[in-house]
Amino acid sequence: MPKNDEMRPVIPALALPSLPVAGGGVFPVGRVICIGRNYASHDREMGGDGRQPPFWFTKSLPAIAVAGGDRPREVAYPPHTTELHHEVELVVAIGGGGSGLAPSETLGRVYGYAVGIDLTRRDLQRDAKRLGRPWSESKDFDGAAPVGLIHPASQIGHPKSGRVQLEVNGEVRQRGDISELIWPVSDLLARLSASFTLRPGDLVFTGTPSGVGPVEPGDILVGSAEGVPSAVRVLIGE
Ligand code: MN
């Protein structure tokens, strides 16, 4: 066999999803990491006491849906659920790597910010919690992570307060404030880097405020975060 044939892919290589960046260029996504229950109000609505240490779950690359355009991005209603829920979240796009970072070191590793929706098959998540099983099936499916346009921190800074909101068909369903994060972005990334090596291309979903609820085919979701100029827009498909 010729030597240059040894590295030939034997199946089609997965194309890495890339998110458009405001002002030009794209952000190639390598991984999606999400924090659970990072707003006290949402922790309480899910039955917690509002004071839990952070915990993480991940979504794989086929979950990414590029949803930063003026027109909503259609995401198919996933199979095997009758309770698809929205969770609007501030999303951090990591531009520099590192592990064991101090909170003061973390913001320097942030490339920028976007708004995302952590779509969740809530019925499957409830079963998983009850049975002590992983959350993957409830959180990680095609289109489960719509993300809007990324805005570089060099242009918008690091939002530390401001309204986070989700509207369904023009009606406000979730409203919180970035200042209510139990673990603010700098602390969150420090905690995260104690367990994982952060890499350029990581996307970190920072948690959702209270008001999560079901969506139906035909619904239009618009998520926004004050300080991040672009919304995330999704049309739930059939
Ligand atoms: Mn979430």
Boltz pocket constraint, residues with backbone or C-beta under 6 A from the ligand:
constraints:
  - pocket:
      binder: B
      contacts: [[A, 34], [A, 35], [A, 36], [A, 37], [A, 87], [A, 89], [A, 118], [A, 205], [A, 207], [A, 208]]
      max_distance: 6.0
